[in-house]
Amino acid sequence: MIKIRRESFLAFGFTVVAFMLFVEAFGNQAFAYDSVTITEGLALWKAVILGLTEGLTEFLPISSTGHLLAAKEFMDLGQTEASEQAIDSYIISIQIGAIFAILVLYKNRIVQMYAGLRGQSMEGKIILRNLVIAFIPTAVIGFLLSGPVKDRLYDTQSVAYAWILGGICILVAHEKKWLRREGLTMESLSLQGAVLVGVAQALALWPGVSRSLVTIFALLAAGLSIAAAVEFSFLLGLLTLSAATIFELFQEGGRIVDLFGYWTPVVGLITAFVSAVASVKWMVGWLETKSLSAFGFYRIGIGVLAIILFSVDVL
């Protein structure tokens, strides 16, 4: 059972303050950006919806990017190119909440990896090594292809097809009994397996695919148990999301503050944290007795719904 102590929430409070100081210190200085007048603000309730969407979907195999794109459409956000870029940057910045959820829930594992870094835990050293190796292919591929992917695939139809295809893959894997409960532990993952996971994670550049889904599948293919695969996927997300968030804040931190101030991003960040904690704890508990098949049915259902709404010009 994953437990959360009061000290973790205190540390989270300091993280929120650090976020504000980071944006203030570097957001306007690290990279120059064009000054653009944007009339579209962000109501507090919309910030809460985006935070909930980010936190609830980030670590589930249902694609947070796809859900956030749909949420943007429903709330009519990003109507101009400038405002869309600002909203996208805002969404990436509130990933800090989801990141900290993993730090809190898996703090013992992170302490173990730190001990491994100091040569005091072989298990922690191996897990940390595999996480870094799995992160590198994603970072390289993401840097090279993120622009073209955003230009061509960030639309409702692409997301809907990815949702449906991913759902079918889950149901087929369940039917073939590939989603086994028995298997290797995280420290048993080979170097080749870690590279495979990193390459697979890059597939999630296509919105709707789901980073969690492809990494869990790759880890299962490498021989891990479903429990070990899910935990490794969460920890790898910690690295991947942290890198993406820091990079985005360096580039667009000033724009976020100019448009939304501090209060709105902090509300989104806190909402993302609370909902991510609930989501991760629920998923871990769910998989103790049940399978991923429910996510397969969900993906197919929401994908079909998205296509219908798109065909009647609702999305």
C-alpha positions as semicolon CSV with decimal commas, in nm:
position;residue;x (nm);y (nm);z (nm)
1;M;0,000;0,000;0,000
2;I;0,134;0,343;-0,097
3;K;0,125;0,585;0,197
4;I;0,167;0,963;0,203
5;R;0,309;1,147;0,500
6;R;0,248;1,505;0,610
7;E;0,609;1,592;0,528
8;S;0,544;1,512;0,164
9;F;0,270;1,773;0,140
10;L;0,496;2,027;0,313
11;A;0,765;1,950;0,056
12;F;0,506;1,991;-0,217
13;G;0,427;2,337;-0,083
14;F;0,793;2,430;-0,113
15;T;0,788;2,292;-0,468
16;V;0,504;2,528;-0,560
17;V;0,704;2,821;-0,424
18;A;1,011;2,700;-0,612
19;F;0,805;2,682;-0,930
20;M;0,703;3,046;-0,892
21;L;1,062;3,155;-0,820
22;F;1,192;2,952;-1,115
23;V;0,953;3,116;-1,357
24;E;1,027;3,459;-1,215
25;A;1,403;3,411;-1,232
26;F;1,439;3,236;-1,567
27;G;1,110;3,261;-1,754
28;N;1,183;3,603;-1,899
29;Q;1,559;3,567;-1,932
30;A;1,667;3,224;-2,052
31;F;1,513;3,254;-2,396
32;A;1,377;3,551;-2,581
33;Y;1,018;3,531;-2,705
34;D;0,805;3,758;-2,913
35;S;0,577;3,990;-2,723
36;V;0,225;3,899;-2,827
37;T;-0,098;4,050;-2,706
38;I;-0,338;3,773;-2,612
39;T;-0,690;3,860;-2,508
40;E;-0,792;3,506;-2,411
41;G;-0,746;3,455;-2,039
42;L;-0,798;3,138;-1,840
43;A;-1,085;3,123;-1,595
44;L;-1,011;2,950;-1,267
45;W;-1,258;2,670;-1,335
46;K;-1,085;2,600;-1,664
47;A;-0,751;2,581;-1,483
48;V;-0,906;2,325;-1,248
49;I;-1,042;2,119;-1,540
50;L;-0,701;2,117;-1,709
51;G;-0,531;2,022;-1,383
52;L;-0,777;1,739;-1,321
53;T;-0,736;1,614;-1,677
54;E;-0,357;1,619;-1,653
55;G;-0,342;1,449;-1,314
56;L;-0,604;1,182;-1,376
57;T;-0,477;1,077;-1,719
58;E;-0,098;1,130;-1,711
59;F;-0,008;0,788;-1,572
60;L;-0,305;0,585;-1,693
61;P;-0,271;0,409;-2,032
62;I;-0,531;0,636;-2,193
63;S;-0,318;0,933;-2,313
64;S;-0,309;1,259;-2,120
65;T;-0,220;1,451;-2,438
66;G;-0,532;1,326;-2,614
67;H;-0,756;1,416;-2,323
68;L;-0,598;1,760;-2,283
69;L;-0,645;1,831;-2,656
70;A;-1,011;1,733;-2,622
71;A;-1,048;1,950;-2,310
72;K;-0,900;2,246;-2,497
73;E;-1,153;2,198;-2,777
74;F;-1,451;2,172;-2,542
75;M;-1,350;2,485;-2,351
76;D;-1,263;2,680;-2,668
77;L;-0,904;2,744;-2,561
78;G;-0,629;2,835;-2,803
79;Q;-0,835;3,010;-3,067
80;T;-0,535;3,196;-3,207
81;E;-0,186;3,066;-3,276
82;A;-0,039;3,279;-2,997
83;S;-0,298;3,179;-2,738
84;E;-0,273;2,812;-2,836
85;Q;0,103;2,819;-2,779
86;A;0,048;2,982;-2,440
87;I;-0,214;2,724;-2,337
88;D;0,012;2,438;-2,450
89;S;0,296;2,583;-2,242
90;Y;0,061;2,619;-1,945
91;I;-0,043;2,253;-1,975
92;I;0,320;2,139;-1,980
93;S;0,405;2,357;-1,680
94;I;0,134;2,206;-1,458
95;Q;0,289;1,863;-1,518
96;I;0,496;1,956;-1,213
97;G;0,196;1,845;-1,008
98;A;0,197;1,499;-1,168
99;I;0,576;1,481;-1,134
100;F;0,560;1,552;-0,763
101;A;0,288;1,290;-0,718
102;I;0,540;1,025;-0,826
103;L;0,809;1,177;-0,603
104;V;0,573;1,149;-0,306
105;L;0,429;0,806;-0,381
106;Y;0,761;0,643;-0,470
107;K;0,992;0,834;-0,240
108;N;1,136;0,514;-0,092
109;R;1,234;0,388;-0,438
110;I;1,387;0,725;-0,522
111;V;1,587;0,718;-0,197
112;Q;1,705;0,371;-0,297
113;M;1,820;0,500;-0,636
114;Y;2,002;0,786;-0,466
115;A;2,175;0,529;-0,245
116;G;2,265;0,341;-0,562
117;L;2,418;0,656;-0,706
118;R;2,639;0,672;-0,396
119;G;2,733;0,304;-0,431
120;Q;2,525;0,194;-0,131
121;S;2,253;-0,004;-0,313
122;M;2,321;-0,227;-0,611
123;E;1,948;-0,265;-0,679
124;G;1,899;0,109;-0,676
125;K;2,201;0,159;-0,902
126;I;2,070;-0,084;-1,164
127;I;1,720;0,068;-1,165
128;L;1,860;0,420;-1,198
129;R;2,092;0,309;-1,479
130;N;1,803;0,152;-1,669
131;L;1,586;0,460;-1,626
132;V;1,857;0,687;-1,766
133;I;1,921;0,451;-2,059
134;A;1,547;0,434;-2,133
135;F;1,521;0,813;-2,118
136;I;1,798;0,887;-2,371
137;P;1,629;0,750;-2,690
138;T;1,309;0,935;-2,602
139;A;1,497;1,261;-2,547
140;V;1,682;1,234;-2,879
141;I;1,380;1,127;-3,086
142;G;1,155;1,379;-2,913
143;F;1,397;1,663;-2,980
144;L;1,420;1,572;-3,349
145;L;1,055;1,495;-3,419
146;S;0,837;1,686;-3,174
147;G;0,794;1,980;-3,414
148;P;0,683;1,779;-3,719
149;V;0,455;1,566;-3,502
150;K;0,282;1,872;-3,356
151;D;0,240;2,023;-3,701
152;R;0,080;1,712;-3,853
153;L;-0,079;1,500;-3,583
154;Y;-0,219;1,732;-3,316
155;D;-0,583;1,707;-3,422
156;T;-0,889;1,526;-3,296
157;Q;-0,897;1,265;-3,571
158;S;-0,537;1,153;-3,513
159;V;-0,604;1,126;-3,140
160;A;-0,925;0,928;-3,196
161;Y;-0,756;0,673;-3,423
162;A;-0,470;0,634;-3,175
163;W;-0,718;0,582;-2,890
164;I;-0,899;0,308;-3,081
165;L;-0,583;0,134;-3,199
166;G;-0,436;0,139;-2,849
167;G;-0,759;0,000;-2,707
168;I;-0,758;-0,286;-2,956
169;C;-0,394;-0,363;-2,866
170;I;-0,484;-0,383;-2,496
171;L;-0,778;-0,619;-2,560
172;V;-0,570;-0,841;-2,789
173;A;-0,291;-0,853;-2,529
174;H;-0,545;-0,944;-2,262
175;E;-0,699;-1,216;-2,480
176;K;-0,357;-1,362;-2,559
177;K;-0,265;-1,346;-2,189
178;W;0,041;-1,130;-2,257
179;L;-0,036;-0,905;-1,957
180;R;0,101;-1,151;-1,703
181;R;0,124;-1,095;-1,331
182;E;0,439;-1,305;-1,299
183;G;0,770;-1,192;-1,442
184;L;1,100;-1,019;-1,378
185;T;1,156;-0,737;-1,131
186;M;1,273;-0,391;-1,235
187;E;1,636;-0,458;-1,148
188;S;1,630;-0,760;-1,380
189;L;1,569;-0,545;-1,688
190;S;1,859;-0,575;-1,932
191;L;2,035;-0,285;-2,102
192;Q;1,883;-0,389;-2,435
193;G;1,540;-0,396;-2,272
194;A;1,590;-0,046;-2,136
195;V;1,680;0,084;-2,484
196;L;1,370;-0,087;-2,625
197;V;1,154;0,087;-2,366
198;G;1,307;0,424;-2,452
199;V;1,240;0,381;-2,823
200;A;0,886;0,263;-2,749
201;Q;0,822;0,566;-2,529
202;A;0,899;0,791;-2,826
203;L;0,588;0,648;-2,998
204;A;0,386;0,853;-2,751
205;L;0,484;1,164;-2,947
206;W;0,176;1,071;-3,150
207;P;-0,105;1,219;-2,937
208;G;-0,349;0,958;-2,816
209;V;-0,095;0,674;-2,808
210;S;-0,016;0,709;-2,434
211;R;0,336;0,706;-2,293
212;S;0,225;0,478;-2,010
213;L;0,071;0,225;-2,248
214;V;0,368;0,183;-2,482
215;T;0,623;0,170;-2,201
216;I;0,421;-0,088;-2,007
217;F;0,385;-0,301;-2,320
218;A;0,758;-0,273;-2,396
219;L;0,847;-0,368;-2,040
220;L;0,616;-0,669;-2,054
221;A;0,783;-0,770;-2,381
222;A;1,116;-0,746;-2,199
223;G;0,992;-0,998;-1,942
224;L;0,880;-0,783;-1,647
225;S;0,569;-0,853;-1,444
226;I;0,277;-0,613;-1,480
227;A;0,346;-0,463;-1,135
228;A;0,714;-0,403;-1,214
229;A;0,629;-0,267;-1,558
230;V;0,381;-0,017;-1,416
231;E;0,623;0,107;-1,150
232;F;0,910;0,143;-1,399
233;S;0,675;0,329;-1,635
234;F;0,581;0,572;-1,356
235;L;0,946;0,634;-1,265
236;L;1,045;0,680;-1,628
237;G;0,762;0,932;-1,660
238;L;0,920;1,121;-1,372
239;L;1,237;1,170;-1,578
240;T;1,061;1,239;-1,907
241;L;0,806;1,486;-1,771
242;S;1,067;1,667;-1,562
243;A;1,290;1,724;-1,865
244;A;0,998;1,843;-2,081
245;T;0,866;2,075;-1,808
246;I;1,201;2,237;-1,728
247;F;1,270;2,293;-2,098
248;E;0,926;2,448;-2,150
249;L;0,957;2,678;-1,849
250;F;1,295;2,805;-1,970
251;Q;1,141;2,886;-2,307
252;E;0,793;3,003;-2,217
253;G;0,789;3,075;-1,843
254;G;0,761;3,448;-1,899
255;R;0,473;3,410;-2,143
256;I;0,284;3,190;-1,895
257;V;0,316;3,451;-1,619
258;D;0,232;3,742;-1,849
259;L;-0,089;3,576;-1,963
260;F;-0,204;3,379;-1,658
261;G;-0,019;3,535;-1,364
262;Y;0,091;3,303;-1,082
263;W;-0,237;3,203;-0,920
264;T;-0,391;3,023;-1,218
265;P;-0,086;2,800;-1,291
266;V;-0,053;2,720;-0,919
267;V;-0,420;2,615;-0,905
268;G;-0,365;2,389;-1,207
269;L;-0,046;2,248;-1,055
270;I;-0,207;2,167;-0,720
271;T;-0,511;2,013;-0,888
272;A;-0,283;1,800;-1,107
273;F;-0,090;1,683;-0,800
274;V;-0,395;1,578;-0,599
275;S;-0,565;1,407;-0,893
276;A;-0,241;1,231;-1,000
277;V;-0,194;1,091;-0,649
278;A;-0,551;0,957;-0,656
279;S;-0,510;0,821;-1,009
280;V;-0,181;0,638;-0,943
281;K;-0,304;0,488;-0,616
282;W;-0,624;0,373;-0,785
283;M;-0,441;0,215;-1,078
284;V;-0,197;0,028;-0,854
285;G;-0,487;-0,104;-0,647
286;W;-0,689;-0,192;-0,957
287;L;-0,410;-0,398;-1,111
288;E;-0,363;-0,601;-0,794
289;T;-0,679;-0,795;-0,881
290;K;-0,790;-0,680;-1,226
291;S;-0,643;-0,638;-1,575
292;L;-0,579;-0,354;-1,819
293;S;-0,872;-0,464;-2,035
294;A;-1,102;-0,196;-1,887
295;F;-0,868;0,068;-2,029
296;G;-0,893;-0,101;-2,369
297;F;-1,272;-0,072;-2,371
298;Y;-1,249;0,286;-2,247
299;R;-1,004;0,386;-2,522
300;I;-1,219;0,234;-2,796
301;G;-1,533;0,398;-2,657
302;I;-1,384;0,745;-2,625
303;G;-1,217;0,712;-2,964
304;V;-1,547;0,629;-3,135
305;L;-1,717;0,913;-2,944
306;A;-1,446;1,156;-3,057
307;I;-1,495;1,055;-3,423
308;I;-1,871;1,107;-3,392
309;L;-1,829;1,447;-3,230
310;F;-1,575;1,544;-3,493
311;S;-1,811;1,440;-3,775
312;V;-2,086;1,670;-3,639
313;D;-1,841;1,959;-3,585
314;V;-1,860;1,950;-3,206
315;L;-1,482;1,893;-3,186
